[in-house]
C-alpha cells in the first residue's frame, strides 16, 4: 500500500477510530532492503568524533555577555512576556541563607531560577539577581551584620542540566545591586564561606568545568572583597572543591572537600584518586590531606563527593558524609545453575547451548509469559533458534534484564565522625544509609548538625535523613508534601526543631523536627523539559518538568494548581521527570506523555487510564538506547500515527497500542559508558508531506526519510561534527527547507549553531550572525509569516524577521538570562509560549510581530501559596 493510499484511507474515515487492521505496511523492494543494509554497515564503520570542539574560554564569554547587554538595550521588540506559572511545583534549590537573628528573612538559590528573598517566612518571594549576566546558581553566603551577599554562579550538582556560571558576584547593599567579582573560569561553585567578622575575607570552593578538564579548580581566597583572588588549594585539572567549612570559633581553621569527577555525554566517573579531605590551620595558606591511607576513610581512589560539618559546641567533632565509590561485587545466586524450579532471569545469564536445549518447555513458556515477551516466542521456537545459532542462549537474560552486562553498584552514602579535628575518622553507620543517595551520590552531599546537640545530624539525599543518637539509627523526616531530593538545609541555631530544606520541588519548612511541614513555593521556578498546546478554545498547555512530572491546564489558570484544590489550575498527568507530552488535536483529551529514558504512555484527561507504549527490540538484537529526553511526535497528517524514538524510530498506527520499529540504528552506534548515548534526540515530520521524516541524534547525525521511515538518507555532510542535535525542523512553507540546531553544552562549548537548507540537506547555511555565545535548544517558524523565526537558547529568546539573516533579543518581561528549552505557538490565538528550564512558562502575543489577529487580553492572576 502506498503512502498516498494510507493517507486517503485515514481521511476517508476522518480519523474517528483507531484502525481495525493488524498492520499497515509499506512494501519494501529488494532494492530498499539492500540500501538499508548498506546504510547500517556504513554507520557501523563510522566512529563518533568530537572533531575539534573546544571549551569556550571565559574571556570569550565575557565579551559575549557585553554583546548581549548591548542587544537588550537596542532591541526593537518591546512586547512583554507574562509568567503564567507553575509555581506550586517549585524548582531545584541548591542553597539557602537564613538570617539567624530573624529567620523569617532568608534567601533561596534555585539551580537555574535565580536568587530570591523572602521577608515573611516564605509566604512571598522577590527575585534579587535577575539583572545579572546569568541566574544559574551554585552557592550563596550572606554576612548579615553588613548586608554583604556573595553569589557563586553555576550549579555544582553534576547533573545533566546543571548550567555553568560566569563567576562570583557581590552585593554590599543587601541585594539591591550586584557587582561581578571574578573567577570567570569557575563554571560551577560548590560553597562560599565568609569570615565571621570581616566580609572582605572569603573562601570559595570552585568545582570547575563539568564536561572538560580545567586548571582553574580548587579553593580560592580573597582578602580585599573580591578585587583579587588567590588559589590556595589545588589538586589536578579534574579535581575541584565541592564543600568548605570554617571553624566558627577559629576562622583560621578550615576544611575542604575535594572531588575528582569526569563527565562526558556518555560516561560519568564519580570519584578518583584526587578526591580527599584537606585541613588548613592558617586561613588557607597551607593545607594537609587528612583522608590518607591511615585516616579511616575509603582509600584507593574510592572517595566520591563528600560534605563536611563542624559541631559548634565542640569544634573537634566533625561529621563527614561520603559517597563511597567502592564497588560491591556482583554475587551469583546459589541456584544459578539449578533448573529444577521456576526459571528466573539469572538462570539465563551464563546458560550454555546444551543447557538451553534441556529446559522444560512448560516452565520456559511460563517464564516468557511472566516477562511479557511477544506471543510469537515460545519454548519450541526459541530452542530451535538457539540450536540453529540464530540467537545466543543468553539472549533471554539480556532481553529481560535490559542490560548487556551487570555493572556492580557503589557502596554509596556513609557517615563518618572525627572527635580529634580530623586526625582520624570512624564510620558511625554500620550499614549503607538507606534512602540517602541511592546510585546518584554526585547529586547530593550536604549535611547539617545541631549547634548544641552533637548527636543530632541531618543528611541530605533522596530523603532528608535524621539521626538523634550520633548515627546509631536514622529515619526520614520527610512527609507527603515534602519533595524528594534534598540539596540544602538550615537548622535554627537556637531551636534545632526549626528546619528549612531546599529540594527538587522547592522549599519546605518545619517547626517540629519534621512532624509537620509547609511549602514555601510562590516563585515560578519550574524547570521545563518540554512544552506543547492543544487546539481548544480556551486552549490548554502541557509540559514536562525536571523531577516534577507532567502537568496540563488552561493558561488562564496562571499560578493556580491542583495542589491548592483549585479546579482552574494546572493538573498532574504523571510523575517522575516529565518529558515530552502532546495532545491529539481531534479531541484535546487523548494525551501522550512520558518520563525519562523513553517510558511513554497514552491517557485520556476525561476518563483516565494509562496505555503503555513500549517499543522493543527483537530477541537477540542489541538493546534499544533511549535518550533522557526521548522524542515523541503525533503525525501532523494522521493523528492515529504516533512516533517514538530510541536509537531507532518506532511507529504506531493505532494511537500507541502497537509500536513497530521502522528504521535501522540512525546513530553512529553505542559508546561504552554508563549514560545512554548514540540516541535520537529530535524528530519531525514535514507539514507538507505525510511520511517525510527527519531525525537528529546526540552524536551529530541528521537523516531524512521520504517513505515513512523505512529508508534514510544522511543529510548532515555540511554540518559541524560531534555536536548534539537539539532540533530538526521541516518547514511549513517549503518542502525542501530544513532547519537544524546543534548544541555543544556537553563539551562546555557554548557557540550558537543554527542552520538552514533549501535543498533537503544537500547544502547548509549558518544562521548565527549576531547571536551571543549561548547553546541553542529550539527553533520555531512563525505560523503566519514565513520569514519570522523564534529561537530558544540557554540564555533566552531571540527573533529573526529575515529568516535568520539577523537576530534580535526578545527580552521584555524575562530575566537577563534564562534557559529556554522549548517554544510552543498557538496559531488560533496567535500566542507564543516559552518553556524555560528554571522560570516556568512565559506567554506573549505575536500580533505585533507577525501582523496577525491579536489574541484576547488576558488577566494573569497570581496567588500566593501557604
MOJONOR-V684541 format. One record per helix or strand of 3 or more residues. SS is the DSSP state (@ for helix, = for strand). FROM is the first residue (numbers start at 1). TO is the last residue. If there is no record, write none. Layout:
SS|FROM|TO ; SS|FROM|TO
This chain:
@|3|12 ; @|30|45 ; @|58|74 ; =|93|98 ; =|106|110 ; =|114|118 ; =|137|143 ; =|148|153 ; =|168|171 ; =|189|194 ; =|202|206 ; =|218|222 ; =|230|233 ; =|239|246 ; =|254|260 ; =|276|280 ; =|303|310 ; =|318|327 ; @|345|348 ; @|353|357 ; @|361|370 ; @|379|387 ; @|395|401 ; =|410|418 ; @|441|443 ; =|447|449 ; =|457|459 ; =|465|467 ; =|486|491 ; =|499|503 ; =|506|510 ; =|527|533 ; =|540|545 ; =|549|554 ; @|555|557 ; @|562|564 ; =|570|574 ; =|581|583 ; =|590|595 ; @|596|598 ; =|599|604 ; =|610|613 ; =|632|634 ; =|642|645 ; =|649|652 ; =|680|685 ; =|693|697 ; =|702|705 ; =|724|730 ; =|738|743 ; @|745|747 ; =|753|757 ; =|776|781 ; =|789|793 ; =|796|800 ; =|820|826 ; =|831|837 ; =|841|845 ; @|847|850
